Each structure stands twice: as C-alpha cells, then as structure tokens.
Amino acid sequence: MSPPPPHCSALLLRIAPLLLALLVVSSAGPAASRLTADYYAKSCPRFQQIVQDTVTGKQISTPTTAAATLRVFFHDCFASGCDGSILLSAAPLSPPPERDADINLSLPGDAFDLVVRAKTALELACPGTVSCSDILVVATRDLVTMLGGPYYDVFLGRRDTRISRASLVAGLLPRPNMTMSELLSLFAARGFSAQEMVALAGAHTVGFSHCKEFSSGIYGYSKSSSFDPTYNPRFAQGLQKACASYGQDPTLSVFNDVMTPNKFDNMYYQNLPKGLGLLASDRGLYGDPRTRPFVEMYARDQDRFFKDFARAMQKLSLYGVQTGRRGEIRRRCDAVN
Ligand code: HEM
C-alpha cells in the first residue's frame, strides 16, 4: 500500500487525538459516552480558565498540592467511580464517609482545599452548574501538566453522588503489601490491563509516602537481613535513618521518587531496576514477569510513558461516572445538597 499523500497524513495527525478520545469514551459504558469535551462551553465558558487559575495559585503557594490531588483523584475514581464521593465530609446522622476510611486518612488536606477554592470561584461565575467531580478531574490534569507531565483532554458532565460510605472502601483500593496478583486483579476488575496498571503507577514519580507504609521492608525484615533484599542496600540504610523515629513522629515521610521528586517524568521506572522503589508494590512491578517488561519500556521511553499514562488517566476518569438524572450538582463539594 502506498503512503497517503502529505495533506492526508497531516489531517490524520490532527484528528488522531479525537479518534483516540472517541475510542476511550465509547469503551467506557453508556454513562461515560454522554460526557463531552465542551460540556460547559455555553453554561460556564470560563470553567477551564477558573480551574487553571485556582490550580496555579495553589500549587505555587503549596507545592505538595499536585501529588495530593492526583492521589485524591485516584481514590475517588478507583473505589466507587469518579463521582466526588471522596470529597464529602462527615455529616450528623450519616454513616462515616469514604474520606474517613482508614486508607484515606492520609489524603492531604491541600487537595480538598484546592477543590473548595475552585468551587467557590465557579459558584460565583456560574452558580449550580459545575460538578465537584469534574473539578477534581480537570484540576488533576492541569497539575500533572504543571509538573512536566502530559496534557490530555478530559470529558465533562459528571454528576456528584449523594452517597459516600467508609465501610464500602475497604478492599477496593490497593495497598502496598498486596501481592502482585492481588493488585493485578484489583485493576482488572475495573477493566485495566497489567500495562495500564504499570502506566498509572507511574504517578509515584511525584509525592511522598509515610514511613509506616514501607516500615516492614526496612526494619526486622528477616533473620538474615534487617531490610528487604529487593531494596538497594544503601537506599534501605538511608530509609532506616530517615524513618528512625517514625514511632514517635508518624508524620515522617519520604519522596516516592528519590531522584526527581517534584518532576513528573519517567524516573520512577528508572529507579525500580536499581532497587530504589519505595513501596513494596513499586518494587514488585519490576520483580514480576507480568509487569516488568512495561517497567523496562517506560524506563527507556518517556514519550511512551506519557502517551500511555495520559490514555489510562482518561480511561480512569470515566470509570463509574454518573450522568443524566443520577446524582446532583453539589452546591458545596464537602456536603450533599
Ligand atoms: C498500584 C497500586 C498502588 C498502591 C499500592 C499505592 C499506594 C500508595 C501509598 C501507600 C501511598 C503513600 C500514602 C501516604 O503515606 O500518605 C501512595 C502515595 C501516592 N499515590 Fe499511590 N498507590 C498505587 C497506585 C497509584 C495510582 C494509580 C495513582 C494515581 C494515578 C497513585 C497516586 C499516588 C500519589 C500521587 C501519591 C503521593 C501523594 C502525596 O504526596 O500526597 N497511586 N500510594
């Protein structure tokens, strides 16, 4: 077959992202297919700008916001769909919300503060129009881009849930001490392949983890070694020092990517073969033959990582969304109307 004429390949290049986007939306179920890229174009034309301004201001004043928000987005979408359930605070006479589940207690307040700020600005510009779940999706995308990661289109029109239960979260979110088979099935249950799981885990190129999340790998690991031998020994010794007093000070924490902690890049994957993965689940990605080839590929090829991460984030942002008559547009993000 002869190659298409130049004007035709230029056109193909231009529409490729659109085709890809259509593919992602159509593979995500009927509710997700009702979302559109320009959902607020008429009802709140300044939506994207308002979120971006809020995000920029917050990230400059508090640089931990980006990783915090990325994790909150993950916990919202992965547990029960991207429906803003994670944003609800405890309310009198209601059972404890997702946010109060054990695994969510370490979610940093700055991410919630960011969403509240954006919502306040949006309520002034276009009252009762923009959902909190859409704000979280767009803010996360803008922050990933701000840290040097890929830009990707997101689809809008999610509605916010009225239900959020701490008791439903247990077992739905990954924990670092899960086996690779458990992690793979958790992701597979939501339609994510091993490759997509590895791409999403690249989010650990930013942010930090508290010592208790990896302490079992650095203290009293076995009879022959105090630390897990999949660690680089010098790194493990450094971690032992950094976390020495975590019993008295549970806030002690370490960067997920020790080499370039504040940059969204593929260094996370380059670290793994060197034993510089912080969590057992990070090092496990390199240790398991089902995931290792993808770690190696992303370590070699940052463009490929960015492309796959962007696509997997688009897919995750469509998971379990509510549209139409389901859910509501919350007036404030931490409480149902
Ligand atoms: C593969 C399974 C995963 C496990 C077991 C896992 C586990 C964890 C743990 C234990 C922490 C530390 C929390 C703390 O101490 O405060 C953490 C941090 C983080 N996780 Fe994951 N995670 C996984 C996947 C993901 C995914 C898919 C994303 C996003 C798409 C993500 C984004 C983050 C971010 C950005 C942080 C840093 C948060 C901050 O600095 O405030 N994680 N993760």
Residues whose N, C-alpha, C, O or C-beta is under 5 A from the ligand:
A	BS01	HEM	T64 A67 A68 L70 R71 F74 S106 P108 P174 R175 P176 L200 A201 A203 V206 G207 F208 S209 H210 E213 S281
